[in-house]
Amino acid sequence: MDDQGNMLRSSDSAEQFRCWLDSFLEDEETPELDKTNQIEVGPSQSLSLSQQATANLLEANNEAGPSNDSNQQRKRGRKAKLTEHERKENKRRSDKNHRAKKKQNVADLERQKAELSSMVQSMQKTLHEALMENQQLQFLADSLNTALQEHRKEVNKIKDCQDINPNCQEATSTDCDLLEDPELLKWLGPAIVSGATSSQTIICDTNAPATEFFRKLDADEMSNVKFQDFTDLDGEHGTVGRYQIPLSLVPTAVKIFKVYGDVCATSKMNSSITRNVYILFCATIKEMGDLSLEQVTEGKMLKWRDAIKDALRIEFEAEFAMEHLKKIACGYFGLKARSEVESIDIKISKLEAHLNGLKKRKVCIEIANEFDGKLVSEVLWR
């Protein structure tokens, strides 16, 4: 647009100068002026200075830019010939647009490459997780298959016993002296109860001591814990958090605070009730740390349960304490069962010896069947 405006202004100036020159030539009257202003162009032709100036002006106007006719042609929509400057400007703009488009394409490709790389990493992670899960499932399947094979072996042993003695019932007290020991059955796990219509036994875990005790731990019963149930709660007090507690409990309370934070911060009860429950809770944790597993009793565990349940009722963050109490209870009953391991091994050996004896009896019965209705020497000549 700037170039076109410059050319229009140059054309207007040339037109004004041409009009002035024509007026000047009309006013010429002396022939002497013509003669003095003539210049020799060739052997037979000459031009006046005014005509030479007009020619020079037209040549300069042509060099400055397109004529008015050319501008009018462009205005009417006709395609005019581009100047060298316009061609260079168009090429420069085209090259600039090409470089910008190429740069944008490179940026788009880089972005797509980054997205594809992220997708590949995500798919690799998902594949790795799937492989890990598949390995775990395979391990679980192998374990279940092994357990199933062991179970089938036990079933086959029982069937062998039934083949030897058709009157033998599965796992009855008459065929296995292992089941005659009520004390052993008490700690083996599920209780053994006689059926109402047969001598077969029924597995029932409702009377197992461990199961019954864990039900007590989960039961929502009234708390009976008191300050008198713990020692060293008298005397001077120290401050931990917002509460004054006995000095004997300060190390325990500080340790709880460092590991689990302020467990009583979420309680909405008044400060007096919260403080008393907090003291009993800390006393419970301290007593757990003062006793070995051999010194633990069911009574102590029930006392600890009451203190922990009171803390949970007023919205203490004390779940970790209940989980630890259940772990202690599991170890307590495991310790009691461990004392019976030697006796169990002995009875298992007796059971295996009894089973081998029954298999030998079965072989003898099969041989006796071969002599039915025959002389004993007939079998010799087969």
C-alpha positions as a Markdown table, in Angstrom:
| # | Residue | x | y | z |
|---|---|---|---|---|
| 1 | Met | 0.0 | 0.0 | 0.0 |
| 2 | Asp | 2.9 | 2.5 | 0.8 |
| 3 | Asp | 4.5 | 1.8 | -2.6 |
| 4 | Gln | 1.2 | 2.3 | -4.4 |
| 5 | Gly | 0.7 | 5.6 | -2.6 |
| 6 | Asn | 4.1 | 6.9 | -3.6 |
| 7 | Met | 3.5 | 6.1 | -7.2 |
| 8 | Leu | 0.2 | 7.9 | -7.2 |
| 9 | Arg | 1.8 | 11.0 | -5.7 |
| 10 | Ser | 4.6 | 10.9 | -8.3 |
| 11 | Ser | 2.1 | 10.7 | -11.2 |
| 12 | Asp | 0.2 | 13.8 | -9.8 |
| 13 | Ser | 3.4 | 15.8 | -9.7 |
| 14 | Ala | 4.3 | 14.9 | -13.3 |
| 15 | Glu | 0.8 | 15.8 | -14.5 |
| 16 | Gln | 1.0 | 19.2 | -12.9 |
| 17 | Phe | 4.5 | 19.8 | -14.4 |
| 18 | Arg | 3.3 | 18.8 | -17.9 |
| 19 | Cys | 0.4 | 21.3 | -17.7 |
| 20 | Trp | 2.7 | 24.1 | -16.7 |
| 21 | Leu | 5.1 | 23.3 | -19.5 |
| 22 | Asp | 2.3 | 23.3 | -22.1 |
| 23 | Ser | 1.2 | 26.7 | -20.9 |
| 24 | Phe | 4.8 | 27.9 | -21.1 |
| 25 | Leu | 5.2 | 26.8 | -24.7 |
| 26 | Glu | 2.0 | 28.5 | -25.8 |
| 27 | Asp | 3.4 | 31.8 | -24.5 |
| 28 | Glu | 6.5 | 31.6 | -26.7 |
| 29 | Glu | 6.5 | 34.3 | -29.4 |
| 30 | Thr | 10.1 | 35.0 | -30.5 |
| 31 | Pro | 11.8 | 32.8 | -33.1 |
| 32 | Glu | 15.1 | 33.8 | -31.6 |
| 33 | Leu | 14.3 | 31.9 | -28.4 |
| 34 | Asp | 13.6 | 28.8 | -30.5 |
| 35 | Lys | 16.9 | 29.0 | -32.3 |
| 36 | Thr | 18.9 | 29.6 | -29.2 |
| 37 | Asn | 17.2 | 26.7 | -27.3 |
| 38 | Gln | 17.6 | 24.2 | -30.1 |
| 39 | Ile | 20.1 | 21.3 | -29.7 |
| 40 | Glu | 21.2 | 19.1 | -32.5 |
| 41 | Val | 20.0 | 15.5 | -32.2 |
| 42 | Gly | 21.0 | 14.2 | -35.5 |
| 43 | Pro | 22.0 | 15.2 | -38.9 |
| 44 | Ser | 18.5 | 16.1 | -40.1 |
| 45 | Gln | 16.4 | 16.5 | -36.8 |
| 46 | Ser | 16.5 | 18.8 | -33.8 |
| 47 | Leu | 14.5 | 19.2 | -30.5 |
| 48 | Ser | 13.8 | 22.3 | -28.5 |
| 49 | Leu | 14.8 | 22.5 | -24.9 |
| 50 | Ser | 11.2 | 22.4 | -23.9 |
| 51 | Gln | 10.6 | 19.2 | -25.8 |
| 52 | Gln | 13.8 | 17.7 | -24.4 |
| 53 | Ala | 12.6 | 18.6 | -20.9 |
| 54 | Thr | 9.2 | 17.0 | -21.6 |
| 55 | Ala | 10.9 | 13.8 | -22.7 |
| 56 | Asn | 13.1 | 13.7 | -19.7 |
| 57 | Leu | 10.1 | 14.3 | -17.4 |
| 58 | Leu | 8.2 | 11.4 | -19.0 |
| 59 | Glu | 11.2 | 9.1 | -18.7 |
| 60 | Ala | 11.6 | 10.0 | -15.0 |
| 61 | Asn | 7.9 | 9.4 | -14.5 |
| 62 | Asn | 8.1 | 6.0 | -16.1 |
| 63 | Glu | 11.1 | 5.1 | -13.8 |
| 64 | Ala | 9.3 | 6.3 | -10.7 |
| 65 | Gly | 6.4 | 3.9 | -11.1 |
| 66 | Pro | 3.5 | 2.7 | -13.1 |
| 67 | Ser | 1.4 | 5.3 | -15.0 |
| 68 | Asn | -2.1 | 6.4 | -14.2 |
| 69 | Asp | -3.4 | 4.0 | -16.7 |
| 70 | Ser | -1.6 | 1.2 | -14.9 |
| 71 | Asn | -3.1 | 2.4 | -11.6 |
| 72 | Gln | -6.5 | 2.6 | -13.2 |
| 73 | Gln | -6.1 | -0.9 | -14.6 |
| 74 | Arg | -5.3 | -2.1 | -11.1 |
| 75 | Lys | -8.2 | -0.3 | -9.7 |
| 76 | Arg | -10.5 | -2.0 | -12.3 |
| 77 | Gly | -9.1 | -5.4 | -11.2 |
| 78 | Arg | -6.8 | -6.0 | -14.1 |
| 79 | Lys | -3.5 | -7.8 | -13.4 |
| 80 | Ala | -0.6 | -5.4 | -14.0 |
| 81 | Lys | 3.0 | -6.4 | -14.3 |
| 82 | Leu | 4.8 | -6.4 | -11.0 |
| 83 | Thr | 7.9 | -4.4 | -10.5 |
| 84 | Glu | 11.2 | -5.9 | -9.3 |
| 85 | His | 10.6 | -4.4 | -5.8 |
| 86 | Glu | 7.2 | -6.0 | -5.6 |
| 87 | Arg | 8.4 | -9.4 | -6.7 |
| 88 | Lys | 11.2 | -9.3 | -4.1 |
| 89 | Glu | 8.7 | -8.2 | -1.4 |
| 90 | Asn | 6.3 | -11.0 | -2.4 |
| 91 | Lys | 9.1 | -13.6 | -2.3 |
| 92 | Arg | 10.3 | -12.3 | 1.1 |
| 93 | Arg | 6.8 | -12.6 | 2.5 |
| 94 | Ser | 6.4 | -16.1 | 1.0 |
| 95 | Asp | 9.7 | -17.3 | 2.4 |
| 96 | Lys | 8.8 | -15.9 | 5.8 |
| 97 | Asn | 5.4 | -17.6 | 5.8 |
| 98 | His | 7.1 | -20.9 | 4.7 |
| 99 | Arg | 9.6 | -20.7 | 7.5 |
| 100 | Ala | 6.9 | -19.9 | 10.1 |
| 101 | Lys | 4.7 | -22.9 | 8.8 |
| 102 | Lys | 7.8 | -25.2 | 8.9 |
| 103 | Lys | 8.6 | -24.1 | 12.5 |
| 104 | Gln | 5.0 | -24.7 | 13.5 |
| 105 | Asn | 5.1 | -28.2 | 12.0 |
| 106 | Val | 8.2 | -29.0 | 13.9 |
| 107 | Ala | 6.6 | -27.8 | 17.1 |
| 108 | Asp | 3.5 | -30.0 | 16.4 |
| 109 | Leu | 5.7 | -33.0 | 15.7 |
| 110 | Glu | 7.7 | -32.4 | 19.0 |
| 111 | Arg | 4.4 | -32.2 | 20.9 |
| 112 | Gln | 3.1 | -35.4 | 19.3 |
| 113 | Lys | 6.4 | -37.1 | 20.1 |
| 114 | Ala | 6.1 | -36.1 | 23.8 |
| 115 | Glu | 2.5 | -37.3 | 24.0 |
| 116 | Leu | 3.4 | -40.7 | 22.4 |
| 117 | Ser | 6.4 | -41.1 | 24.7 |
| 118 | Ser | 4.1 | -40.4 | 27.7 |
| 119 | Met | 1.6 | -43.0 | 26.4 |
| 120 | Val | 4.3 | -45.6 | 25.9 |
| 121 | Gln | 5.6 | -45.1 | 29.5 |
| 122 | Ser | 2.0 | -45.4 | 30.8 |
| 123 | Met | 1.4 | -48.6 | 28.9 |
| 124 | Gln | 4.7 | -50.0 | 30.0 |
| 125 | Lys | 3.8 | -49.3 | 33.6 |
| 126 | Thr | 0.4 | -50.9 | 33.2 |
| 127 | Leu | 2.0 | -53.9 | 31.6 |
| 128 | His | 4.5 | -54.2 | 34.4 |
| 129 | Glu | 1.6 | -54.1 | 37.0 |
| 130 | Ala | -0.3 | -56.7 | 35.0 |
| 131 | Leu | 2.7 | -59.0 | 34.9 |
| 132 | Met | 3.2 | -58.6 | 38.7 |
| 133 | Glu | -0.4 | -59.3 | 39.4 |
| 134 | Asn | -0.3 | -62.3 | 37.0 |
| 135 | Gln | 2.7 | -63.7 | 39.0 |
| 136 | Gln | 0.9 | -63.3 | 42.3 |
| 137 | Leu | -2.2 | -65.0 | 40.9 |
| 138 | Gln | 0.0 | -67.8 | 39.5 |
| 139 | Phe | 1.7 | -68.2 | 42.9 |
| 140 | Leu | -1.7 | -68.3 | 44.6 |
| 141 | Ala | -2.9 | -70.9 | 42.1 |
| 142 | Asp | 0.1 | -73.1 | 42.7 |
| 143 | Ser | -0.5 | -72.8 | 46.5 |
| 144 | Leu | -4.1 | -73.8 | 46.1 |
| 145 | Asn | -3.2 | -76.7 | 43.8 |
| 146 | Thr | -0.7 | -78.0 | 46.4 |
| 147 | Ala | -3.2 | -77.7 | 49.2 |
| 148 | Leu | -5.8 | -79.5 | 47.0 |
| 149 | Gln | -3.4 | -82.4 | 46.3 |
| 150 | Glu | -2.7 | -82.7 | 50.1 |
| 151 | His | -6.4 | -82.8 | 50.7 |
| 152 | Arg | -6.9 | -85.5 | 48.1 |
| 153 | Lys | -4.2 | -87.6 | 49.8 |
| 154 | Glu | -6.0 | -87.3 | 53.1 |
| 155 | Val | -9.3 | -88.3 | 51.5 |
| 156 | Asn | -7.7 | -91.3 | 49.9 |
| 157 | Lys | -6.3 | -92.4 | 53.3 |
| 158 | Ile | -9.7 | -92.2 | 54.8 |
| 159 | Lys | -11.2 | -94.2 | 51.9 |
| 160 | Asp | -8.6 | -96.9 | 52.5 |
| 161 | Cys | -9.7 | -97.2 | 56.1 |
| 162 | Gln | -13.3 | -97.5 | 55.0 |
| 163 | Asp | -12.4 | -100.2 | 52.5 |
| 164 | Ile | -10.7 | -102.2 | 55.3 |
| 165 | Asn | -13.6 | -101.8 | 57.7 |
| 166 | Pro | -17.0 | -100.9 | 56.2 |
| 167 | Asn | -18.3 | -100.0 | 59.7 |
| 168 | Cys | -15.7 | -97.3 | 60.1 |
| 169 | Gln | -17.1 | -93.8 | 60.0 |
| 170 | Glu | -15.1 | -90.8 | 58.9 |
| 171 | Ala | -13.1 | -89.2 | 61.7 |
| 172 | Thr | -14.9 | -91.0 | 64.5 |
| 173 | Ser | -13.8 | -91.3 | 68.1 |
| 174 | Thr | -13.8 | -95.2 | 67.9 |
| 175 | Asp | -11.2 | -95.3 | 65.1 |
| 176 | Cys | -8.8 | -92.5 | 66.1 |
| 177 | Asp | -7.5 | -92.1 | 69.6 |
| 178 | Leu | -6.3 | -88.6 | 68.6 |
| 179 | Leu | -9.9 | -87.4 | 68.9 |
| 180 | Glu | -10.3 | -88.9 | 72.4 |
| 181 | Asp | -8.1 | -86.2 | 74.0 |
| 182 | Pro | -10.5 | -83.3 | 74.8 |
| 183 | Glu | -7.7 | -81.0 | 76.0 |
| 184 | Leu | -5.9 | -81.4 | 72.7 |
| 185 | Leu | -9.1 | -80.7 | 70.8 |
| 186 | Lys | -9.5 | -77.6 | 72.8 |
| 187 | Trp | -6.3 | -76.0 | 71.5 |
| 188 | Leu | -6.1 | -77.5 | 68.1 |
| 189 | Gly | -8.6 | -74.9 | 66.7 |
| 190 | Pro | -12.2 | -75.8 | 65.9 |
| 191 | Ala | -14.1 | -77.8 | 68.4 |
| 192 | Ile | -15.3 | -81.3 | 67.6 |
| 193 | Val | -18.9 | -82.0 | 68.4 |
| 194 | Ser | -20.8 | -85.3 | 68.0 |
| 195 | Gly | -23.6 | -85.4 | 65.5 |
| 196 | Ala | -27.2 | -86.1 | 66.6 |
| 197 | Thr | -27.9 | -89.0 | 64.3 |
| 198 | Ser | -24.5 | -90.6 | 63.6 |
| 199 | Ser | -21.0 | -91.0 | 65.0 |
| 200 | Gln | -19.5 | -88.7 | 62.4 |
| 201 | Thr | -18.1 | -85.5 | 63.7 |
| 202 | Ile | -19.0 | -81.9 | 62.7 |
| 203 | Ile | -16.4 | -79.1 | 62.5 |
| 204 | Cys | -17.6 | -76.1 | 64.6 |
| 205 | Asp | -15.4 | -73.2 | 65.5 |
| 206 | Thr | -18.0 | -71.5 | 67.8 |
| 207 | Asn | -16.5 | -72.8 | 71.0 |
| 208 | Ala | -12.8 | -72.3 | 70.2 |
| 209 | Pro | -11.2 | -70.3 | 73.0 |
| 210 | Ala | -9.3 | -68.0 | 70.7 |
| 211 | Thr | -12.4 | -67.3 | 68.6 |
| 212 | Glu | -14.5 | -66.6 | 71.6 |
| 213 | Phe | -11.9 | -64.2 | 73.1 |
| 214 | Phe | -11.6 | -62.2 | 69.8 |
| 215 | Arg | -15.4 | -61.8 | 69.9 |
| 216 | Lys | -15.0 | -60.3 | 73.3 |
| 217 | Leu | -12.4 | -57.8 | 72.0 |
| 218 | Asp | -14.8 | -56.6 | 69.3 |
| 219 | Ala | -17.9 | -56.6 | 71.6 |
| 220 | Asp | -19.3 | -53.1 | 72.6 |
| 221 | Glu | -19.5 | -53.8 | 76.3 |
| 222 | Met | -19.5 | -51.4 | 79.2 |
| 223 | Ser | -16.1 | -50.4 | 80.4 |
| 224 | Asn | -14.9 | -51.5 | 83.8 |
| 225 | Val | -11.4 | -50.0 | 83.8 |
| 226 | Lys | -10.4 | -47.7 | 86.7 |
| 227 | Phe | -7.3 | -45.7 | 87.8 |
| 228 | Gln | -6.8 | -48.3 | 90.5 |
| 229 | Asp | -6.2 | -51.0 | 87.9 |
| 230 | Phe | -2.8 | -49.4 | 87.1 |
| 231 | Thr | 0.2 | -48.5 | 89.2 |
| 232 | Asp | 2.3 | -45.4 | 89.5 |
| 233 | Leu | -0.5 | -43.0 | 88.6 |
| 234 | Asp | -0.2 | -41.0 | 91.8 |
| 235 | Gly | 2.3 | -38.2 | 92.6 |
| 236 | Glu | 3.6 | -35.3 | 90.5 |
| 237 | His | 2.3 | -34.5 | 87.1 |
| 238 | Gly | 3.9 | -33.3 | 83.9 |
| 239 | Thr | 2.5 | -31.6 | 80.8 |
| 240 | Val | 2.2 | -33.3 | 77.4 |
| 241 | Gly | 0.3 | -31.4 | 74.8 |
| 242 | Arg | -2.8 | -29.8 | 76.5 |
| 243 | Tyr | -3.0 | -32.1 | 79.5 |
| 244 | Gln | -1.4 | -32.7 | 82.9 |
| 245 | Ile | -0.6 | -36.4 | 83.3 |
| 246 | Pro | 1.3 | -38.5 | 85.9 |
| 247 | Leu | 5.1 | -38.3 | 85.5 |
| 248 | Ser | 5.3 | -42.0 | 85.0 |
| 249 | Leu | 3.3 | -41.7 | 81.8 |
| 250 | Val | 5.1 | -38.8 | 80.3 |
| 251 | Pro | 7.7 | -40.8 | 78.3 |
| 252 | Thr | 4.9 | -43.0 | 76.9 |
| 253 | Ala | 2.8 | -40.0 | 76.0 |
| 254 | Val | 5.7 | -38.3 | 74.3 |
| 255 | Lys | 6.5 | -41.4 | 72.3 |
| 256 | Ile | 2.8 | -41.7 | 71.2 |
| 257 | Phe | 2.8 | -38.0 | 70.2 |
| 258 | Lys | 6.0 | -38.4 | 68.1 |
| 259 | Val | 4.8 | -41.5 | 66.2 |
| 260 | Tyr | 1.0 | -40.9 | 66.0 |
| 261 | Gly | 0.5 | -37.2 | 66.7 |
| 262 | Asp | -2.0 | -35.8 | 69.1 |
| 263 | Val | -4.5 | -38.7 | 69.3 |
| 264 | Cys | -7.0 | -36.8 | 71.4 |
| 265 | Ala | -7.1 | -33.7 | 69.2 |
| 266 | Thr | -10.3 | -34.9 | 67.4 |
| 267 | Ser | -12.2 | -35.5 | 70.6 |
| 268 | Lys | -15.3 | -33.3 | 71.2 |
| 269 | Met | -15.8 | -34.1 | 74.9 |
| 270 | Asn | -14.9 | -31.6 | 77.6 |
| 271 | Ser | -11.3 | -31.4 | 78.8 |
| 272 | Ser | -11.9 | -33.2 | 82.1 |
| 273 | Ile | -13.3 | -36.4 | 80.6 |
| 274 | Thr | -10.8 | -36.3 | 77.7 |
| 275 | Arg | -7.9 | -36.0 | 80.2 |
| 276 | Asn | -9.1 | -39.0 | 82.3 |
| 277 | Val | -9.5 | -41.2 | 79.2 |
| 278 | Tyr | -6.1 | -40.0 | 77.9 |
| 279 | Ile | -4.4 | -41.0 | 81.2 |
| 280 | Leu | -5.9 | -44.5 | 81.1 |
| 281 | Phe | -5.0 | -44.9 | 77.4 |
| 282 | Cys | -1.4 | -44.0 | 78.1 |
| 283 | Ala | -1.3 | -46.3 | 81.1 |
| 284 | Thr | -2.5 | -49.2 | 78.9 |
| 285 | Ile | 0.2 | -48.5 | 76.3 |
| 286 | Lys | 2.9 | -48.3 | 79.1 |
| 287 | Glu | 1.8 | -51.6 | 80.6 |
| 288 | Met | 1.9 | -53.3 | 77.3 |
| 289 | Gly | 5.6 | -52.3 | 77.1 |
| 290 | Asp | 6.4 | -53.5 | 80.6 |
| 291 | Leu | 5.2 | -57.1 | 80.1 |
| 292 | Ser | 6.5 | -60.0 | 78.1 |
| 293 | Leu | 4.1 | -62.3 | 76.2 |
| 294 | Glu | 4.5 | -65.0 | 78.9 |
| 295 | Gln | 3.2 | -62.4 | 81.5 |
| 296 | Val | 0.1 | -61.5 | 79.5 |
| 297 | Thr | -3.3 | -62.8 | 80.8 |
| 298 | Glu | -6.8 | -62.7 | 79.4 |
| 299 | Gly | -7.8 | -60.4 | 82.2 |
| 300 | Lys | -5.1 | -57.9 | 81.4 |
| 301 | Met | -6.1 | -57.9 | 77.7 |
| 302 | Leu | -9.7 | -57.3 | 78.6 |
| 303 | Lys | -8.6 | -54.4 | 80.8 |
| 304 | Trp | -6.6 | -52.9 | 77.9 |
| 305 | Arg | -9.6 | -53.4 | 75.7 |
| 306 | Asp | -11.8 | -51.3 | 77.9 |
| 307 | Ala | -9.3 | -48.4 | 78.0 |
| 308 | Ile | -8.8 | -48.5 | 74.2 |
| 309 | Lys | -12.6 | -48.7 | 73.6 |
| 310 | Asp | -13.2 | -45.7 | 75.9 |
| 311 | Ala | -10.7 | -43.7 | 73.8 |
| 312 | Leu | -12.4 | -44.8 | 70.5 |
| 313 | Arg | -15.8 | -43.9 | 71.9 |
| 314 | Ile | -14.9 | -40.2 | 72.4 |
| 315 | Glu | -13.2 | -40.2 | 68.9 |
| 316 | Phe | -9.6 | -40.6 | 69.8 |
| 317 | Glu | -7.4 | -41.7 | 66.9 |
| 318 | Ala | -6.6 | -45.0 | 68.7 |
| 319 | Glu | -7.1 | -47.7 | 66.0 |
| 320 | Phe | -3.4 | -48.5 | 66.1 |
| 321 | Ala | -3.7 | -49.6 | 69.8 |
| 322 | Met | -6.7 | -52.0 | 69.1 |
| 323 | Glu | -4.8 | -53.6 | 66.2 |
| 324 | His | -1.8 | -54.1 | 68.4 |
| 325 | Leu | -4.0 | -55.6 | 71.2 |
| 326 | Lys | -5.4 | -58.2 | 68.7 |
| 327 | Lys | -1.8 | -59.0 | 67.7 |
| 328 | Ile | -0.9 | -59.6 | 71.3 |
| 329 | Ala | -4.0 | -61.8 | 71.7 |
| 330 | Cys | -3.0 | -63.9 | 68.7 |
| 331 | Gly | 0.5 | -64.4 | 70.1 |
| 332 | Tyr | -1.0 | -65.3 | 73.5 |
| 333 | Phe | -3.1 | -68.2 | 72.1 |
| 334 | Gly | -0.2 | -69.2 | 69.7 |
| 335 | Leu | 2.1 | -69.5 | 72.8 |
| 336 | Lys | -0.4 | -71.7 | 74.5 |
| 337 | Ala | -0.8 | -73.9 | 71.4 |
| 338 | Arg | 2.9 | -74.2 | 71.0 |
| 339 | Ser | 3.2 | -76.0 | 74.3 |
| 340 | Glu | 1.1 | -78.7 | 72.8 |
| 341 | Val | 3.2 | -79.2 | 69.7 |
| 342 | Glu | 5.2 | -82.1 | 71.1 |
| 343 | Ser | 2.1 | -84.0 | 72.3 |
| 344 | Ile | 0.5 | -83.4 | 68.9 |
| 345 | Asp | 3.5 | -84.9 | 67.1 |
| 346 | Ile | 3.4 | -88.0 | 69.2 |
| 347 | Lys | -0.3 | -88.5 | 68.6 |
| 348 | Ile | 0.2 | -88.0 | 64.8 |
| 349 | Ser | 2.9 | -90.7 | 64.9 |
| 350 | Lys | 0.4 | -93.0 | 66.7 |
| 351 | Leu | -2.2 | -92.2 | 64.1 |
| 352 | Glu | 0.1 | -93.0 | 61.2 |
| 353 | Ala | 1.2 | -96.3 | 62.8 |
| 354 | His | -2.5 | -97.2 | 63.3 |
| 355 | Leu | -3.1 | -96.4 | 59.7 |
| 356 | Asn | -0.3 | -98.6 | 58.5 |
| 357 | Gly | -1.6 | -101.5 | 60.6 |
| 358 | Leu | -5.0 | -101.1 | 59.0 |
| 359 | Lys | -3.4 | -101.3 | 55.6 |
| 360 | Lys | -1.7 | -104.5 | 56.5 |
| 361 | Arg | -5.0 | -105.9 | 57.7 |
| 362 | Lys | -6.5 | -105.1 | 54.4 |
| 363 | Val | -3.8 | -107.1 | 52.6 |
| 364 | Cys | -4.5 | -110.1 | 54.9 |
| 365 | Ile | -8.2 | -109.9 | 54.2 |
| 366 | Glu | -7.6 | -109.9 | 50.4 |
| 367 | Ile | -5.4 | -113.0 | 50.8 |
| 368 | Ala | -8.0 | -114.7 | 52.9 |
| 369 | Asn | -10.6 | -114.1 | 50.1 |
| 370 | Glu | -8.4 | -116.1 | 47.7 |
| 371 | Phe | -8.7 | -119.2 | 49.9 |
| 372 | Asp | -12.5 | -119.1 | 50.1 |
| 373 | Gly | -14.0 | -122.6 | 49.2 |
| 374 | Lys | -10.5 | -124.0 | 48.3 |
| 375 | Leu | -7.9 | -126.2 | 49.8 |
| 376 | Val | -4.9 | -124.2 | 50.9 |
| 377 | Ser | -2.6 | -126.1 | 48.5 |
| 378 | Glu | -4.7 | -125.2 | 45.4 |
| 379 | Val | -3.4 | -121.7 | 45.5 |
| 380 | Leu | 0.2 | -123.1 | 45.2 |
| 381 | Trp | -0.4 | -124.5 | 41.7 |
| 382 | Arg | -1.7 | -121.5 | 40.0 |
